[in-house]
Amino acid sequence: MEYLRLIYTDYLFSPDPAVYRAHVQLFHFFPVVCILQSMITTPMGKTSVKSCLNLPGKLSWILMELISPISFFLTFYLNSKDPIATLSALPTSHKILSVLYLIHYVNRALVSPLRAPAYAPAHIIVLTVATYFNYINGYSLSSFFILQQGNVSEVSSWWKLRFSIGVVMWAIGFWGNIWHEDVLYEIRRRAKREHLETAKAKKEEGLGEGIERVIVPDRLVVRAENTGHVYEIPEGGLWSYCWHPHYFMEWVEWTGFLIAAGGLECAPAVNFLVNEIASMTPRAFQGVEFYKRKFGRRLPERKAVVPFLL
């Protein structure tokens, strides 16, 4: 037990500057995983594949996303005789950022998957890599807050402006991510309400191979002949300009968090944003290919993830 305690407090959740720097540097190598990800189809979500190593989508998502806030707060808890006092001693800005962080992960790990009609299975490799990613994310950010106690100047006009801009950006990105995700959820809810999996359909020129058009008024709804899965082109908001606006808005959210946390001074926030972009961009392009396979030549022209740019 003593050995396990030392692992927890002296390495996994240690706020020691040397251990913290080692974890931050390790986080720099995650884009390598993203390069590999761009070479293969990520086995989760729209691009999920059949495998004996698949796990239930919602369960695996909840488990891997909960790791980040657990890691964040365990770092506080295991390194303080009075965790509440440790949190209370944080500068006001770090208290606010801790709350924003918690809000994000309550939504991401619990509210969002429980609201979603369904999640596709995820491969166990995805769960493993994401778990480690979220552990480093939570630990390194928590350690940054602990190590920076008392070193944050909150009195200058520049600090107040930067922090305010960052928090507003975070709020816009957080709301935008939820709103655009709900467009996808509504497509699935509507398919269930209207019984589109069993509705009349017909073959139509220009659609993807093995795809038929479901006969519904005023909408292009298609169905895979072999699985019966129903697909519809998302509309509204930034969906009119790109295929993954929920990704883009999450990047806006974490860019705001980075600005509020001190910009480049907050290495964990920099690492997290860079790795998010690096990991989600290949998935966005894979998602575009997914839509092309379903809608063929009927697919509208949109950017993959950043409106007007990418």
Backbone bond lengths (Angstrom), bond angles and torsions (degrees), N, CA, C in turn:
res aa  C-N    CA-C-N  psi(-1)  N-CA   C-N-CA  omega(-1)  CA-C   N-CA-C  phi
1 M - - - 1.462 - - 1.525 111.32 -
2 E 1.338 115.49 -37.98 1.457 119.21 179.11 1.530 110.34 -63.99
3 Y 1.339 115.35 -37.61 1.464 119.87 178.52 1.528 110.41 -63.00
4 L 1.334 115.89 -43.99 1.459 119.67 179.10 1.525 110.72 -64.22
5 R 1.334 115.84 -39.08 1.465 119.03 179.42 1.523 110.59 -61.79
6 L 1.334 116.04 -40.18 1.457 119.89 179.79 1.529 111.08 -65.75
7 I 1.341 116.14 -37.06 1.467 119.19 177.15 1.521 109.72 -62.08
8 Y 1.344 115.87 -44.81 1.460 119.92 -178.74 1.528 111.50 -63.25
9 T 1.340 115.63 -51.73 1.465 119.70 -170.13 1.518 113.90 -88.24
10 D 1.341 117.61 -24.47 1.461 119.77 -176.72 1.521 113.30 -99.93
11 Y 1.323 117.24 -10.14 1.462 118.18 178.07 1.528 112.50 -138.06
12 L 1.324 116.74 -65.37 1.462 119.31 -171.62 1.525 113.00 -59.89
13 F 1.331 117.11 -40.48 1.464 119.85 -176.35 1.527 112.10 -126.96
14 S 1.312 116.45 27.26 1.461 120.37 -178.06 1.527 111.28 -79.35
15 P 1.346 117.81 134.29 1.465 120.39 175.15 1.532 112.17 -88.21
16 D 1.334 116.59 8.50 1.463 120.19 179.30 1.530 109.68 -57.46
17 P 1.330 118.74 132.32 1.471 120.96 -176.96 1.522 114.05 -54.40
18 A 1.338 117.79 -38.91 1.466 120.34 -178.55 1.532 110.85 -66.84
19 V 1.330 115.97 -42.82 1.465 119.96 178.90 1.527 109.88 -66.81
20 Y 1.323 115.55 -41.15 1.466 120.72 178.29 1.532 110.75 -58.88
21 R 1.331 116.63 -47.49 1.466 120.04 -179.35 1.525 111.28 -62.91
22 A 1.337 116.50 -37.61 1.467 119.94 179.18 1.526 110.86 -63.02
23 H 1.324 116.65 -42.19 1.463 120.23 178.80 1.524 111.04 -66.74
24 V 1.321 116.76 -41.43 1.465 120.35 179.48 1.527 110.12 -62.23
25 Q 1.330 116.51 -42.64 1.462 120.12 179.02 1.526 111.33 -66.54
26 L 1.336 116.41 -36.32 1.460 120.07 177.59 1.524 110.62 -63.00
27 F 1.320 115.96 -35.61 1.464 121.55 179.96 1.527 110.92 -63.17
28 H 1.346 116.89 -22.71 1.463 120.51 -179.79 1.527 112.05 -65.07
29 F 1.338 117.23 -21.49 1.458 120.24 -174.54 1.527 112.93 -88.52
30 F 1.321 117.73 -3.95 1.458 118.98 -178.56 1.528 113.52 -64.25
31 P 1.339 119.73 -30.52 1.471 117.69 175.27 1.522 113.84 -58.10
32 V 1.352 117.49 -22.53 1.465 119.78 175.46 1.526 109.48 -62.25
33 V 1.337 115.56 -41.40 1.465 120.28 176.11 1.522 109.85 -60.22
34 C 1.318 115.40 -37.28 1.463 119.90 -178.59 1.525 111.42 -68.54
35 I 1.339 116.88 -34.57 1.464 120.22 176.20 1.525 109.64 -63.55
36 L 1.330 116.12 -43.86 1.465 119.90 176.73 1.524 110.56 -62.81
37 Q 1.327 115.52 -36.91 1.456 120.53 -179.28 1.522 111.23 -62.96
38 S 1.334 116.37 -33.26 1.461 119.65 -179.71 1.524 111.94 -72.05
39 M 1.348 116.47 -16.34 1.464 120.78 -178.55 1.522 112.49 -91.66
40 I 1.331 116.25 -17.31 1.459 120.13 -179.33 1.524 109.05 -128.31
41 T 1.306 115.90 165.61 1.463 120.35 175.81 1.519 109.01 -84.79
42 T 1.327 116.57 120.87 1.457 120.46 -178.51 1.526 109.68 -65.73
43 P 1.340 117.86 122.22 1.471 120.46 -173.98 1.530 113.45 -80.85
44 M 1.331 115.82 67.06 1.463 121.13 176.11 1.522 108.39 -160.70
45 G 1.337 116.00 162.61 1.455 120.45 176.32 1.520 112.60 60.51
46 K 1.344 115.67 -139.18 1.469 120.76 -178.27 1.519 112.03 -58.63
47 T 1.348 115.78 -29.94 1.462 119.79 -175.74 1.529 112.10 -101.20
48 S 1.320 116.63 23.67 1.460 120.98 177.62 1.530 110.53 -63.09
49 V 1.330 115.97 146.58 1.463 121.04 179.03 1.526 109.28 -123.39
50 K 1.325 116.21 157.96 1.457 119.99 177.63 1.524 109.84 -72.88
51 S 1.334 116.22 131.72 1.462 120.68 179.14 1.522 109.04 -161.70
52 C 1.332 115.64 148.47 1.461 119.89 176.09 1.527 111.00 -71.20
53 L 1.339 116.39 -11.57 1.464 121.26 179.52 1.527 112.19 -98.58
54 N 1.322 116.70 10.29 1.462 120.37 176.48 1.519 110.94 -73.85
55 L 1.318 115.09 148.95 1.458 122.27 176.23 1.526 108.71 -120.54
56 P 1.334 117.73 156.09 1.471 119.31 176.53 1.527 110.66 -54.45
57 G 1.327 116.00 132.13 1.457 120.98 -172.42 1.514 114.41 -58.19
58 K 1.325 116.72 -50.86 1.467 119.66 -177.11 1.520 111.67 -65.02
59 L 1.317 116.41 -44.00 1.461 120.18 -178.07 1.524 111.02 -62.51
60 S 1.328 117.03 -46.90 1.464 119.69 -178.43 1.522 110.72 -64.99
61 W 1.337 116.87 -38.11 1.467 120.22 178.70 1.528 110.83 -63.17
62 I 1.324 116.61 -47.18 1.464 120.78 -179.28 1.528 110.55 -61.23
63 L 1.332 116.39 -44.45 1.465 120.25 -177.84 1.526 111.64 -62.62
64 M 1.328 116.96 -47.01 1.466 118.24 -174.87 1.527 111.88 -73.59
65 E 1.331 117.98 -32.46 1.462 119.34 -179.34 1.530 112.06 -77.25
66 L 1.316 117.57 -29.59 1.466 120.12 178.06 1.525 112.07 -66.44
67 I 1.329 116.82 -22.46 1.463 120.60 -178.59 1.526 111.21 -58.64
68 S 1.320 117.13 -37.93 1.466 119.89 -175.10 1.528 112.70 -64.13
69 P 1.340 119.99 -53.81 1.471 118.10 177.73 1.519 112.92 -66.83
70 I 1.339 117.84 -32.16 1.466 119.64 177.03 1.523 110.03 -63.44
71 S 1.325 116.43 -45.52 1.463 120.88 178.08 1.524 111.14 -62.44
72 F 1.323 115.79 -40.91 1.467 121.56 -179.93 1.528 111.04 -58.54
73 F 1.323 116.28 -50.17 1.465 119.42 -174.63 1.528 112.91 -82.56
74 L 1.332 118.03 -26.16 1.460 119.01 174.73 1.526 111.21 -64.97
75 T 1.323 116.14 -33.69 1.467 119.51 178.02 1.523 110.38 -62.14
76 F 1.322 116.64 -40.05 1.464 120.10 173.58 1.526 110.77 -65.36
77 Y 1.323 115.32 -50.58 1.466 120.98 -170.35 1.524 112.35 -64.10
78 L 1.336 116.96 -45.01 1.462 120.54 -173.72 1.523 113.09 -77.07
79 N 1.308 117.23 -9.95 1.461 119.82 -177.11 1.520 112.51 -118.41
80 S 1.316 115.63 24.63 1.458 119.33 179.51 1.521 109.98 -150.34
81 K 1.318 115.57 136.16 1.460 119.23 174.46 1.521 110.71 -70.46
82 D 1.314 115.51 -25.25 1.462 121.02 179.14 1.527 108.39 -134.68
83 P 1.348 117.84 87.79 1.470 120.86 -176.83 1.524 113.38 -57.06
84 I 1.336 116.47 -36.10 1.461 119.25 179.97 1.520 110.29 -64.24
85 A 1.329 115.57 -40.58 1.465 119.47 177.88 1.527 110.89 -65.90
86 T 1.333 116.09 -36.93 1.463 120.03 177.94 1.520 110.77 -62.35
87 L 1.328 115.89 -45.30 1.458 119.91 177.64 1.525 111.18 -64.48
88 S 1.324 116.21 -40.22 1.467 120.46 -178.77 1.520 111.76 -65.48
89 A 1.339 116.06 -28.87 1.464 120.05 -178.01 1.524 113.00 -78.15
90 L 1.319 117.19 -9.79 1.458 119.81 179.65 1.525 110.77 -65.18
91 P 1.328 117.70 149.43 1.463 120.11 171.36 1.529 110.16 -57.79
92 T 1.310 116.37 153.56 1.467 120.79 -177.51 1.526 111.87 -54.33
93 S 1.329 116.44 -40.93 1.467 119.54 -178.87 1.523 111.33 -61.75
94 H 1.325 117.00 -39.71 1.456 119.99 -178.84 1.525 111.56 -73.30
95 K 1.317 117.05 -29.78 1.467 119.28 173.47 1.526 109.84 -63.78
96 I 1.330 115.72 -45.65 1.466 119.93 -179.79 1.519 110.28 -63.40
97 L 1.329 116.74 -43.77 1.463 120.20 179.78 1.529 111.32 -63.92
98 S 1.325 116.65 -36.25 1.467 119.89 177.03 1.525 110.67 -63.18
99 V 1.332 116.37 -39.63 1.465 120.52 178.25 1.529 110.44 -66.43
100 L 1.338 116.96 -43.06 1.464 120.19 178.68 1.524 110.73 -61.85
101 Y 1.312 115.34 -41.16 1.463 120.88 178.39 1.531 110.49 -60.39
102 L 1.334 115.54 -45.55 1.462 120.18 -179.92 1.527 111.00 -65.21
103 I 1.331 117.32 -42.21 1.465 120.79 178.75 1.525 110.26 -58.84
104 H 1.331 115.66 -45.29 1.465 119.54 -179.97 1.522 111.09 -57.41
105 Y 1.335 116.57 -46.81 1.459 118.74 -173.62 1.522 113.30 -80.21
106 V 1.315 118.17 -24.47 1.464 119.09 171.01 1.527 109.07 -63.59
107 N 1.333 115.30 -42.52 1.465 118.69 177.92 1.524 111.22 -68.31
108 R 1.328 116.23 -46.81 1.461 120.55 -172.86 1.527 112.22 -70.50
109 A 1.336 116.16 -38.76 1.461 119.31 -174.46 1.521 113.29 -89.49
110 L 1.337 117.71 -25.99 1.460 119.53 -173.85 1.529 113.58 -124.08
111 V 1.323 116.84 -56.94 1.465 119.86 -173.61 1.525 111.42 -64.33
112 S 1.330 116.66 -50.40 1.464 120.30 -176.07 1.529 113.10 -61.64
113 P 1.336 119.54 -51.37 1.469 117.99 -179.97 1.523 113.63 -66.02
114 L 1.324 117.23 -30.25 1.459 119.03 179.31 1.530 111.38 -75.50
115 R 1.339 116.99 -25.75 1.464 120.74 176.15 1.521 111.90 -80.25
116 A 1.311 116.45 -27.38 1.462 120.41 -174.72 1.526 110.80 -68.76
117 P 1.330 117.73 137.62 1.470 120.21 178.14 1.524 112.76 -60.94
118 A 1.338 116.89 -36.20 1.466 119.80 -178.77 1.518 109.66 -164.36
119 Y 1.331 115.78 153.55 1.464 122.81 171.97 1.523 107.61 -124.02
120 A 1.314 116.25 136.68 1.463 119.75 175.98 1.529 109.47 -69.39
121 P 1.329 117.78 154.12 1.471 120.51 178.47 1.529 111.53 -58.30
122 A 1.324 115.69 151.14 1.469 121.43 177.78 1.524 109.02 -121.52
123 H 1.313 116.01 139.93 1.461 121.05 179.61 1.525 109.71 -70.56
124 I 1.316 116.49 149.30 1.461 120.94 -178.12 1.532 111.82 -62.11
125 I 1.326 117.35 -27.16 1.469 120.23 176.68 1.524 110.28 -63.78
126 V 1.333 116.43 -39.47 1.466 120.59 178.09 1.523 110.01 -61.52
127 L 1.330 116.36 -45.02 1.463 120.57 179.00 1.522 111.05 -61.28
128 T 1.318 117.28 -41.75 1.468 121.41 -177.72 1.527 111.68 -65.44
129 V 1.330 116.28 -50.00 1.469 120.43 -178.65 1.529 110.65 -64.92
130 A 1.331 116.40 -43.96 1.466 120.15 -178.53 1.526 111.39 -66.08
131 T 1.323 117.09 -35.07 1.468 120.31 178.00 1.522 110.67 -62.31
132 Y 1.323 116.38 -45.07 1.467 119.54 179.74 1.527 110.94 -67.28
133 F 1.320 115.83 -40.63 1.467 120.84 176.99 1.527 110.39 -57.42
134 N 1.320 116.66 -47.47 1.463 120.66 -176.85 1.525 112.11 -70.84
135 Y 1.325 116.60 -31.80 1.469 119.01 174.95 1.532 110.54 -62.00
136 I 1.334 116.68 -49.70 1.467 119.72 -179.06 1.527 110.38 -63.50
137 N 1.309 116.69 -40.00 1.460 120.57 179.80 1.527 111.02 -59.45
138 G 1.327 116.73 -51.89 1.460 120.27 -178.43 1.515 112.73 -65.46
139 Y 1.331 116.23 -44.53 1.469 120.34 -178.74 1.528 111.71 -63.73
140 S 1.326 116.92 -48.67 1.465 119.55 -173.34 1.526 111.46 -67.08
141 L 1.329 117.18 -38.37 1.466 119.04 179.06 1.524 110.96 -69.07
142 S 1.322 116.63 -41.39 1.463 120.24 177.78 1.526 110.70 -62.93
143 S 1.323 116.70 -42.52 1.465 120.44 178.77 1.522 111.13 -64.13
144 F 1.317 116.78 -38.06 1.465 120.27 177.61 1.526 110.35 -59.67
145 F 1.324 116.52 -44.67 1.459 119.80 179.49 1.527 111.20 -62.55
146 I 1.340 116.80 -42.57 1.466 120.53 -179.54 1.528 110.32 -64.48
147 L 1.324 116.79 -46.51 1.462 120.85 -176.50 1.522 112.29 -69.99
148 Q 1.330 117.37 -23.32 1.459 121.00 -177.07 1.529 113.38 -94.09
149 Q 1.324 117.36 4.77 1.458 119.21 -178.74 1.531 110.51 -55.28
150 G 1.329 114.98 130.66 1.459 120.07 176.32 1.511 114.05 78.81
151 N 1.342 118.52 -3.19 1.461 121.38 -177.29 1.523 112.71 -105.49
152 V 1.317 116.82 13.25 1.455 120.87 -176.76 1.522 109.55 -108.32
153 S 1.314 116.03 122.96 1.465 120.68 176.97 1.521 109.02 -88.13
154 E 1.332 115.86 116.33 1.457 120.23 -176.91 1.528 111.74 -112.92
155 V 1.317 117.03 21.31 1.466 119.44 -173.89 1.524 113.04 -108.52
156 S 1.323 118.15 -20.56 1.460 119.57 -175.85 1.523 110.89 -75.83
157 S 1.319 115.58 152.51 1.467 120.75 178.14 1.530 110.44 -64.17
158 W 1.343 116.59 -36.14 1.460 120.57 179.30 1.525 110.68 -63.54
159 W 1.338 116.92 -43.31 1.463 119.44 179.06 1.524 110.48 -61.19
160 K 1.329 117.08 -45.25 1.463 120.46 -178.23 1.527 111.08 -62.73
161 L 1.342 116.14 -41.23 1.462 119.87 179.77 1.522 110.78 -65.83
162 R 1.329 116.09 -47.16 1.464 120.20 -178.81 1.521 111.00 -62.16
163 F 1.309 116.45 -44.93 1.461 120.39 -178.60 1.531 110.46 -63.93
164 S 1.328 116.86 -42.64 1.467 120.80 -179.45 1.524 111.23 -64.00
165 I 1.335 116.18 -44.27 1.468 120.07 178.43 1.526 110.13 -60.56
166 G 1.323 115.98 -43.60 1.459 120.13 -179.21 1.520 112.58 -62.51
167 V 1.321 116.79 -44.12 1.470 120.26 -178.73 1.531 110.59 -66.32
168 V 1.338 116.71 -40.31 1.470 119.94 178.09 1.529 110.18 -63.45
169 M 1.335 116.83 -43.59 1.469 119.99 177.10 1.519 110.85 -60.84
170 W 1.331 116.07 -42.24 1.464 119.92 178.51 1.535 110.10 -58.25
171 A 1.326 116.54 -46.10 1.462 120.73 -177.36 1.530 111.32 -64.28
172 I 1.336 116.38 -42.04 1.469 120.02 178.87 1.528 110.16 -63.46
173 G 1.330 116.30 -45.56 1.460 120.04 179.96 1.521 112.29 -64.74
174 F 1.327 116.42 -40.69 1.465 121.14 -179.94 1.527 110.32 -62.60
175 W 1.332 115.95 -48.33 1.465 119.89 179.04 1.528 110.81 -64.01
176 G 1.335 116.67 -44.04 1.457 120.37 -178.17 1.513 112.68 -63.33
177 N 1.320 116.57 -37.61 1.460 120.52 177.88 1.527 110.78 -62.95
178 I 1.318 116.58 -45.61 1.464 120.87 -179.61 1.531 110.48 -64.84
179 W 1.337 116.59 -44.79 1.465 120.66 -176.61 1.526 111.15 -62.76
180 H 1.327 116.67 -45.37 1.461 119.37 -177.42 1.527 111.83 -72.40
181 E 1.330 117.40 -32.65 1.464 119.23 174.16 1.523 110.68 -64.28
182 D 1.330 115.86 -36.76 1.461 119.06 -177.66 1.527 111.79 -65.86
183 V 1.325 117.30 -25.71 1.467 119.98 174.66 1.529 109.57 -61.01
184 L 1.331 116.30 -42.39 1.467 120.12 177.40 1.525 111.16 -65.74
185 Y 1.326 115.91 -42.32 1.463 119.31 -179.94 1.528 110.83 -62.48
186 E 1.339 116.01 -38.87 1.463 119.62 -178.78 1.521 111.44 -66.47
187 I 1.325 117.42 -33.37 1.468 120.07 176.17 1.524 109.84 -60.28
188 R 1.325 116.17 -42.42 1.469 119.68 179.91 1.526 111.28 -70.71
189 R 1.339 115.94 -39.88 1.466 118.49 178.44 1.526 110.69 -63.16
190 R 1.329 115.66 -42.47 1.464 120.24 -178.25 1.526 110.73 -65.39
191 A 1.319 116.36 -38.82 1.466 119.40 178.24 1.523 110.84 -60.78
192 K 1.325 115.37 -37.21 1.467 119.17 179.14 1.524 111.06 -73.28
193 R 1.350 116.02 -43.17 1.468 119.50 -179.66 1.524 111.74 -61.17
194 E 1.330 115.60 -40.27 1.463 120.45 -174.88 1.530 112.65 -93.25
195 H 1.333 116.65 4.71 1.471 122.08 177.74 1.530 111.06 53.93
196 L 1.333 115.93 45.46 1.459 120.05 -174.89 1.525 113.10 -71.89
197 E 1.320 117.55 -19.58 1.468 119.20 179.40 1.523 111.91 -68.05
198 T 1.333 116.12 -20.65 1.470 119.80 179.84 1.528 112.12 -119.50
199 A 1.335 116.87 5.48 1.469 120.38 -178.80 1.528 110.72 -71.04
200 K 1.326 115.92 164.26 1.458 120.89 178.56 1.525 110.10 -63.82
201 A 1.327 115.07 143.79 1.462 120.14 -179.15 1.520 109.10 -145.06
202 K 1.329 115.05 165.41 1.463 119.98 179.65 1.522 109.39 -146.84
203 K 1.313 115.24 153.94 1.460 119.99 174.17 1.525 108.50 -73.44
204 E 1.317 115.11 142.20 1.461 119.11 -178.01 1.519 109.13 -143.40
205 E 1.299 116.42 136.68 1.459 121.61 -177.82 1.530 110.80 -64.61
206 G 1.324 114.98 141.26 1.457 120.28 175.46 1.510 114.47 99.44
207 L 1.332 117.64 -14.20 1.458 120.51 178.80 1.526 110.06 -82.50
208 G 1.332 116.32 170.77 1.449 120.65 179.78 1.521 111.87 -68.16
209 E 1.319 114.98 166.69 1.460 120.28 -179.49 1.529 110.45 -67.64
210 G 1.325 116.13 134.61 1.459 120.68 179.95 1.515 113.57 74.15
211 I 1.330 116.67 18.97 1.464 122.05 -177.72 1.526 109.37 -117.00
212 E 1.316 116.48 137.02 1.457 121.88 175.96 1.518 109.95 -122.98
213 R 1.332 115.81 154.11 1.461 120.01 -179.26 1.521 110.01 -90.84
214 V 1.330 114.96 128.89 1.459 120.43 176.16 1.523 107.91 -80.51
215 I 1.308 115.88 134.60 1.463 120.54 -175.59 1.529 109.58 -82.74
216 V 1.332 115.09 98.05 1.464 122.52 174.25 1.525 107.03 -136.58
217 P 1.322 118.22 146.62 1.468 120.31 -177.36 1.527 112.57 -73.99
218 D 1.337 116.07 139.84 1.466 124.07 168.22 1.527 115.15 67.39
219 R 1.330 118.82 11.17 1.465 119.92 179.10 1.521 109.35 -141.98
220 L 1.334 115.09 147.79 1.460 119.97 173.80 1.523 107.80 -95.23
221 V 1.320 115.40 104.23 1.462 122.11 179.59 1.519 107.69 -120.42
222 V 1.322 116.50 130.45 1.461 120.00 -179.08 1.522 109.94 -122.90
223 R 1.336 114.26 163.78 1.462 119.83 -177.61 1.522 109.27 -142.16
224 A 1.319 115.19 137.54 1.465 120.06 176.53 1.523 108.81 -75.69
225 E 1.317 116.19 127.89 1.463 120.22 -175.90 1.524 112.23 -66.14
226 N 1.323 117.43 -33.23 1.466 119.24 -174.38 1.527 113.43 -84.39
227 T 1.337 117.51 -27.35 1.468 119.77 -177.06 1.527 113.45 -112.67
228 G 1.325 116.82 -22.26 1.458 119.93 -176.36 1.515 113.60 80.66
229 H 1.333 117.63 4.61 1.460 120.60 179.01 1.528 110.13 -69.14
230 V 1.325 115.27 139.61 1.462 121.60 -175.91 1.523 109.87 -105.46
231 Y 1.338 115.81 139.42 1.464 121.02 -178.79 1.525 109.52 -133.09
232 E 1.325 114.32 146.09 1.460 120.32 179.88 1.522 108.28 -144.04
233 I 1.315 116.98 147.11 1.463 121.11 -179.50 1.526 109.28 -75.91
234 P 1.335 117.95 122.26 1.470 120.24 179.39 1.526 110.91 -66.56
235 E 1.310 116.19 142.07 1.462 121.76 179.93 1.527 109.73 -134.36
236 G 1.340 114.94 158.36 1.457 120.70 176.46 1.515 112.58 100.71
237 G 1.325 116.10 147.06 1.458 120.55 178.74 1.520 111.55 59.51
238 L 1.313 115.86 -138.76 1.465 120.91 -179.52 1.523 112.64 -77.58
239 W 1.331 117.40 -4.62 1.466 119.33 174.26 1.527 110.74 -61.11
240 S 1.313 117.25 -23.65 1.463 120.20 179.34 1.526 112.15 -70.76
241 Y 1.341 116.82 -14.52 1.464 120.54 -173.70 1.527 113.92 -118.16
242 C 1.326 117.70 -20.30 1.465 119.35 179.04 1.525 109.18 -153.50
243 W 1.343 115.50 164.97 1.460 120.74 -174.52 1.521 113.60 -91.09
244 H 1.317 117.92 -8.96 1.467 120.24 -179.29 1.533 110.63 -139.70
245 P 1.327 117.71 59.36 1.468 119.49 -179.43 1.526 112.94 -65.80
246 H 1.338 117.03 -24.30 1.472 118.76 177.23 1.525 110.26 -67.41
247 Y 1.333 117.83 -33.54 1.462 120.54 172.87 1.532 109.88 -63.87
248 F 1.321 114.90 -50.16 1.465 120.35 -176.92 1.525 111.29 -58.39
249 M 1.329 116.79 -43.17 1.466 119.54 -178.69 1.526 111.37 -68.74
250 E 1.319 117.28 -29.98 1.465 118.61 174.65 1.528 110.43 -67.81
251 W 1.327 116.71 -35.20 1.467 119.49 175.63 1.526 110.48 -65.61
252 V 1.331 117.16 -38.69 1.468 120.70 175.89 1.529 109.61 -61.46
253 E 1.324 115.64 -43.46 1.467 121.17 179.87 1.527 111.07 -57.38
254 W 1.333 116.48 -49.17 1.465 119.25 -175.81 1.524 112.79 -79.70
255 T 1.323 117.48 -20.55 1.466 119.28 170.01 1.521 109.52 -67.17
256 G 1.327 116.20 -41.72 1.461 120.02 175.76 1.520 111.72 -61.84
257 F 1.322 116.47 -41.96 1.468 120.73 177.94 1.525 110.19 -60.93
258 L 1.331 116.32 -43.29 1.462 121.37 179.47 1.525 111.04 -61.22
259 I 1.316 117.11 -44.79 1.466 121.02 179.54 1.523 110.21 -61.93
260 A 1.335 116.55 -45.71 1.464 120.49 -179.18 1.525 111.95 -66.62
261 A 1.339 116.97 -29.74 1.466 121.07 -177.60 1.524 113.17 -81.45
262 G 1.332 117.02 -3.77 1.461 119.01 177.74 1.506 114.76 117.66
263 G 1.329 117.11 9.23 1.458 119.74 178.29 1.517 111.98 68.35
264 L 1.305 116.37 -135.58 1.463 121.26 -175.90 1.521 112.75 -65.95
265 E 1.336 117.40 -14.72 1.463 120.11 177.29 1.528 111.71 -67.87
266 C 1.322 116.61 -24.07 1.469 120.57 -179.23 1.526 108.92 -97.93
267 A 1.325 115.84 86.45 1.465 121.18 -176.48 1.532 113.06 -57.86
268 P 1.344 120.12 -40.75 1.473 118.91 179.54 1.526 112.88 -61.48
269 A 1.336 116.87 -38.75 1.464 119.50 179.30 1.525 110.76 -69.03
270 V 1.333 116.65 -36.90 1.469 120.65 175.75 1.529 109.73 -62.56
271 N 1.330 115.43 -49.03 1.467 120.29 -179.74 1.518 111.59 -57.84
272 F 1.326 115.46 -44.50 1.459 119.11 -176.36 1.525 110.73 -64.07
273 L 1.333 117.22 -45.97 1.459 120.18 -179.00 1.526 111.09 -63.88
274 V 1.328 116.84 -45.41 1.469 120.61 -179.86 1.527 110.59 -61.10
275 N 1.326 116.10 -44.08 1.461 119.46 -178.62 1.524 112.23 -70.31
276 E 1.325 116.74 -33.86 1.467 119.57 175.29 1.523 110.60 -61.58
277 I 1.320 116.02 -48.90 1.463 120.01 -179.72 1.526 110.30 -62.62
278 A 1.335 115.69 -42.36 1.465 119.86 -178.11 1.527 112.16 -66.21
279 S 1.323 117.21 -34.43 1.466 119.77 -177.75 1.524 112.63 -85.09
280 M 1.334 117.03 -31.94 1.460 119.95 -175.29 1.527 112.94 -86.54
281 T 1.330 117.26 -24.99 1.465 119.55 -179.71 1.528 112.24 -63.07
282 P 1.353 119.73 -47.91 1.473 118.15 176.14 1.524 112.39 -59.45
283 R 1.335 116.60 -37.60 1.459 119.26 179.15 1.526 111.08 -65.74
284 A 1.333 116.43 -33.83 1.465 119.44 178.56 1.527 110.63 -63.98
285 F 1.324 116.84 -43.81 1.468 119.58 179.53 1.532 111.27 -69.60
286 Q 1.333 116.43 -33.98 1.461 118.99 173.92 1.527 110.16 -65.14
287 G 1.332 116.04 -35.43 1.460 120.48 177.81 1.519 112.41 -65.10
288 V 1.334 116.76 -37.92 1.465 120.38 177.12 1.527 110.00 -61.87
289 E 1.333 115.96 -43.16 1.465 119.56 178.18 1.524 110.80 -63.24
290 F 1.315 116.60 -35.75 1.462 121.21 176.79 1.531 110.14 -60.37
291 Y 1.332 116.34 -47.98 1.466 120.09 179.48 1.530 111.05 -62.64
292 K 1.330 116.92 -37.97 1.467 120.05 179.38 1.520 111.11 -63.35
293 R 1.332 116.25 -38.21 1.469 119.23 179.58 1.523 111.60 -66.80
294 K 1.310 116.71 -26.18 1.466 119.99 -179.34 1.530 112.15 -88.71
295 F 1.329 116.86 -45.11 1.464 119.98 -171.09 1.527 113.59 -104.24
296 G 1.330 117.46 -8.23 1.452 120.76 175.36 1.520 113.27 54.48
297 R 1.332 115.08 -131.53 1.469 120.03 -178.00 1.523 112.53 -74.91
298 R 1.304 117.36 -8.27 1.467 120.57 179.92 1.530 112.17 -84.19
299 L 1.320 116.35 -1.80 1.460 120.27 -176.59 1.526 110.64 -75.35
300 P 1.337 118.89 127.84 1.469 120.84 177.33 1.528 111.31 -65.39
301 E 1.316 116.18 156.05 1.462 121.66 178.65 1.527 109.11 -83.63
302 R 1.323 116.05 117.51 1.462 121.68 177.73 1.523 108.78 -144.51
303 K 1.326 116.23 159.05 1.454 120.41 174.20 1.528 109.16 -72.72
304 A 1.322 115.90 163.40 1.464 119.86 -176.55 1.522 112.14 -72.93
305 V 1.355 116.79 -46.36 1.465 117.36 -171.25 1.525 113.68 -145.66
306 V 1.328 118.68 -32.69 1.467 120.99 179.98 1.527 108.49 -109.91
307 P 1.326 118.45 116.61 1.469 120.38 -178.64 1.525 112.27 -51.53
308 F 1.334 115.46 130.59 1.466 124.89 175.88 1.532 114.39 72.51
309 L 1.324 118.95 -9.55 1.466 120.03 -173.18 1.525 113.97 -120.11
310 L 1.323 118.13 -54.92 1.470 120.83 -168.25 1.528 110.96 -131.92
